[in-house]
Amino acid sequence: MEIIRLENVTKSYGDKLVLNHIDKVFHRGEAVAFVGHNGCGKSTLLRIIAGLTVPSDGRAVQAPGLLFHYIPEKFPPTPVTARQYLLNMGILDGMRRDEAGRRIASLGEDFFFGELLDVPMRSLSKGTLQKVGVIQAFMTRPDVLLLDEPVSGQDKESQKVLIEKTNELRGEDVTILLSCHEEHIVNAIAQDVYTIREGRLEDYEPAGTKMCTVILENAGGLEADGRMTKYGRYYRLKAEETECDRILPGLLSRGWRLRGMYNEEDS
Amino acid sequence: MKKIAELTRYGLHIYFKGNKFIMPLVVIIAYQYTMYTIMPVGIVDSFVMASYLVFFVLVWAGLSVSADENPVMEQIQLLRVRSSLCYYISRSIILAMLGLLVSAVCVLFPVIQNVLNHKGLFLRPLTAYDVLNAFILVAGCSFAGGALGSLLHPRVMEDRKLAVVLTVLLSVLTVVRTGLVQEIPFLKYVAWILPPVDRIAYIYGNVDEFRILQTGLIFMALVGYGAVLTVIKSCICQKRKF
């Protein structure tokens, strides 16, 4: 079901053309990511989709009554504590006070943030403050979740929770629109990936070959491959993704044990 | 309605958790002590002066409330409430409530002082009618002041230095409007755009009694001007967005 339609959207700041005649339709339950270099127009596009920025030309049409939740790139501090802020956002979402309180406690625990909920937001570090920005967007279920560089400054564990929660929402038919530089986040959330080149929205083609790191355990007396290097009590092997698919079955059948595997971008 | 109430409550909570209210509060307290430690004072004169003070204090508060609005926080709230109208009404109510609070302080302080001084603070006995008129005048000035102070919101004028200078200029012109028009008559063609705060001194400058009809008319004019300024600011913010 179509919920947002961009019709010939153009945006320029002074002489700089940021978005150039963009036509695009977004459907309920879709997960779309926008990647590209800084200043290419990703955040502007998200704000136009949400109706927060007026396009210079064209228009963004939204289905009536859509509830947007927005995780900004830089979440600003306010003079209140994180709990007070989140409580107010929950109440604005229509939650009862006790219901919002329980949700804050649960999300605080999920994001390893429980002990800092009663600290004034002005005293929180950048990464912790960003968690407040993330949690406020998960207080209730929106129709559209906008994530603008959502993981900036956050630890890996919280990033995993963010991915999990976002995919849970997608499972509930929430439309996810993400602007992000981290490829592992994009891969874990988005079904379609676009980039903005010279103001135009284009399908994203990842450049180059992806490298994988495989962690293997020597089950006993096996001779290490020439490309393997010692990695604590294990061995590490770096290879192209396609090559890994080819050589791994052979290594495992010879008695090597797989102890870990990750993409280079995740490391 | 519930959303407006929640937005207003949250906005007031943020304002009082910050430190922007401290200096205006100090100014109000200093004024009250300075004004009402020398006895006796004229009832009408002192409340007319209080009206001017409250006007300037609320211009100050309006400026600081607007300047404190973070665009990201605004965006999150606007998306949540799904109604720009609710959001902008709540911003106006926040200033109106601050104005009522300041008005109450400025009217009640001399009333209490008068009681503590065995009803000898004023040149003649203070009546409930005087208090009512004073509160209406001061509240009207507070609303017009808040609206004028928040007119040049960061989304209306990005250059904050210029916005502060222009706001101060406009508020000073507002209180000297009549005198200025007497000196330079052709200014009357543009002076009408400023709130009629100076009419209070013009009407009550040489009298010792309030007249509720005059007070009511000035109040309505001040609230009307304030409402127009608020609508202008909100429309510009809504048109420009972020």
Interface residues (C-beta under 8 A of the other chain):
Chain A: R47 A50 G51 L52 T53 V54 G65 L66 L67 F68 H69 Y70 P72 K74 F75 P76 T78 P79 V80 Q84 N88 M89 I91 L92 D93 Q136
Chain B: K3 E6 L7 R9 Y10 H13 I14 K17 G18 N70 V72 M73 Q75 I76 Q77 L78 L79 R80 V81 R82 K239 R240 K241 F242
